[in-house]
């Protein structure tokens, strides 16, 4: 019999992973600005018509919170669905 996943722990693990990834992206954009965006878009064969706005602490915190919550919800849903399919 397969081991059951704990939805809260899976949710928190994925939330932390996604939030750390977003923090790395925020730092990269704050340091690299427009050249970073143009490089990322170019790697995906996309012409860039966007402009990078200044990184503010408030927007960075809101972005981290949104990604943390989304990661938690997705992790919790995955674990719950996994447990119910066994």
Residue pairs with C-beta under 8 A, 6 or more apart in sequence:
1 86
2 86
4 83
4 86
5 78
5 79
5 82
5 83
6 79
7 75
7 76
7 79
7 80
7 83
8 76
9 79
10 75
10 76
10 78
10 79
11 71
11 72
11 73
11 74
11 75
11 76
11 79
12 72
12 75
13 75
14 71
14 72
14 74
14 75
14 78
15 68
15 69
15 71
15 72
15 75
16 68
16 71
17 71
18 67
18 68
18 70
18 71
19 64
19 67
19 68
19 71
21 67
22 63
22 64
22 67
23 64
26 55
26 60
26 63
26 64
28 36
29 36
29 37
29 52
29 55
30 55
32 39
33 52
34 51
34 52
36 52
37 48
37 50
37 52
38 48
41 47
41 48
41 50
42 48
